[in-house]
């Protein structure tokens, strides 16, 4: 069984790599297979996590059933009215709950985590002291100042309500330097992560499948 | 009713979530917990809608017999088989023949039903009748074959040997290879992007090179690793923070528009 599975995995791996030559039926079949298998996998995982563990075990089989969970299930069923065009508008009610609650949750959550906390981390503790000696740690302090300049100039670059001219334009230009360093770092990081995945697949083909690498 | 009630619901639930953040009371946490549980439960029904949409699109493509109609068939079969594995368990050391026969009968019955409901008008009743007959055969197999059984209300399906095998030897290799394939295209893209034509392109090139070479062995290895750590933790962090702050403010503005009913795209038309 294990051997057959490894052969199937190897054929599928080669099928995806065959796209490097050109788009072909084997690649398309692998792609279609991936869509089906992954959609089913996530459906099953979400079913067991949400419907079975959260709803069934919480509202049906629990010693003290949580009857409020039934409201969620009923709203979920209302969502399916989308399949019946005549009463499809009813599906807007559960959708409104999701959209409203998520908007409220995110509005405060993201404001705190993305805006306030980031601003706080940027402007607090700019001068860093060495805990052992008590003197100013010049390297870390320089880093904090660079971060302060980078955040301010980056924000200025993203402010499009004022024309980028004069001091404002020069600051925005400094912002683009920082942004390019970030894009370069992200790009390099992505290249390396893809390379490690490629090494992993080649390792599987040469090691697990062909047994050349031990 | 059709458009006003959803707007009111969005406003009420949105405001409720904002208020609960500023009211650190046990009841406020309970309300938040309920809302989050409901969202999660509703989400699975949304996923069911998505699956139905995938089935509809695939069946339409197959029935039209246009170019590449065979591939949606592969999608449908793999989808059904994987779902079948997820909701069943197979007895240890029992024969697999009955299990695979049941899957085949189930697939053909499902196909006949789909054709009966979505296919052309001709022979529709015959197809539905055939599907029903096969479904009865499938039910008999499910009742009398002791080698496998349905597991809707225990998570045993997740540990089904075939389900695990499909995940380990089909889904994971395909997913990993899809992303590994990008290594070739990203290399080609980086050849074009990393040309030192001006100051900005040079900064992009240098920072990318430093990050890519950080694990290089040799006398420069340690120096490159330290420089890479500084690039990631200082200038990269600074620009990331500017981007994150921008995103945070954008989310706040969009959420406010949604709660106040200015943004209504989620309701669709009609």
Interface residues (C-beta under 8 A of the other chain):
Chain A: X1 X5 X6 X8 X9 X10 X12 X13 X16 X17 X19 X20 X28 X29 X30 X31 X32 X33 X34 X35 X36 X37 X38 X39 X40 X41 X42 X43 X44 X45 X46 X47 X48 X50 X51 X52 X53 X54 X55 X56 X58 X68 X69 X71 X72 X73 X75 X76 X77 X79 X80 X82 X83 X88 X89 X92 X93 X94 X95 X96 X97 X98 X99 X100 X101 X102 X103 X104 X105 X106 X107 X108 X109 X110 X111 X113 X114 X115 X118 X119 X121 X122 X143 X146 X147 X148 X149 X150 X151 X153 X154 X155 X157 X158 X175 X176 X177 X178 X179 X180 X181 X182 X183 X184 X185 X186 X187 X188 X189 X190 X191 X192 X194 X195 X197 X198 X200 X201 X204
Chain B: X2 X3 X5 X6 X7 X9 X10 X11 X12 X13 X14 X15 X16 X17 X18 X21 X32 X34 X35 X36 X37 X38 X39 X40 X41 X42 X43 X44 X45 X46 X47 X48 X49 X50 X51 X52 X54 X68 X70 X71 X72 X74 X75 X76 X77 X78 X79 X80 X81 X82 X83 X86 X87 X152 X153 X154 X155 X157 X158 X163 X165 X166 X167 X168 X169 X170 X171 X173 X174 X175 X176 X177 X178 X179 X180 X181 X182 X183 X184 X186 X187 X190 X193 X199 X200 X201 X203 X204 X205 X206 X207 X208 X209 X210 X211 X212 X215 X230 X231 X232 X233 X234 X235 X236 X237 X238 X239 X240 X241 X242 X243 X244 X245 X246 X247 X248 X249 X251 X252 X254 X255 X256 X258 X259 X266 X267 X268 X270
